[in-house]
Amino acid sequence: MSELAIEERSGVMTLSTTEIKRLSRRLRFGFETLRKLADTGAKLVGDETAAIAYPEVARA
């Protein structure tokens, strides 16, 4: 789900396996509330979007 948000914000296709691994590790241990899950997901999307240093290269 969050890989789609990264793609929408950046215009660059992402590797979903990275996101799935990160999210599955976190979900395995659970979250106390849906708000904490949503906040963590939003942070991951922001971090991954910011990590795309050269979007023009990724689009090529």
C-alpha positions as CSV (number, residue, x, y, z in Angstrom):
1,M,0.0,0.0,0.0
2,S,2.7,2.6,0.9
3,E,4.7,1.8,-2.2
4,L,1.8,3.2,-4.2
5,A,1.9,6.4,-2.1
6,I,5.7,6.7,-2.8
7,E,5.1,6.2,-6.5
8,E,2.4,8.8,-6.6
9,R,4.5,11.4,-4.7
10,S,7.7,10.8,-6.5
11,G,6.6,9.6,-10.0
12,V,9.2,6.8,-9.6
13,M,8.3,3.0,-9.5
14,T,9.4,1.5,-6.2
15,L,10.4,-2.0,-5.2
16,S,7.6,-3.3,-3.1
17,T,9.6,-6.0,-1.5
18,T,11.5,-3.4,0.5
19,E,8.3,-1.9,1.9
20,I,6.8,-5.3,2.5
21,K,9.8,-6.4,4.5
22,R,9.8,-3.2,6.6
23,L,6.1,-3.2,7.2
24,S,5.9,-7.0,8.0
25,R,8.6,-6.7,10.6
26,R,6.7,-3.9,12.3
27,L,3.3,-5.6,11.9
28,R,4.6,-8.8,13.4
29,F,5.0,-7.1,16.7
30,G,1.8,-5.2,16.4
31,F,0.7,-1.6,17.0
32,E,-1.3,-0.4,19.9
33,T,-3.7,1.7,17.8
34,L,-4.5,2.2,14.1
35,R,-3.3,5.8,14.5
36,K,0.2,4.6,15.4
37,L,0.1,2.3,12.4
38,A,-1.0,5.1,10.1
39,D,1.6,7.5,11.5
40,T,4.4,4.9,11.0
41,G,3.2,4.3,7.5
42,A,3.2,8.0,6.7
43,K,6.7,8.3,8.1
44,L,8.0,5.4,6.0
45,V,6.4,6.9,2.8
46,G,8.1,10.3,3.6
47,D,11.5,8.7,4.3
48,E,11.4,6.5,1.2
49,T,10.3,9.4,-1.0
50,A,13.1,11.6,0.4
51,A,15.6,8.7,-0.2
52,I,15.1,9.0,-4.0
53,A,18.1,11.3,-4.6
54,Y,17.9,11.3,-8.4
55,P,14.3,10.9,-9.6
56,E,15.3,11.7,-13.1
57,V,17.7,8.8,-13.2
58,A,15.1,6.5,-11.7
59,R,12.6,7.5,-14.4
60,A,15.1,6.7,-17.2
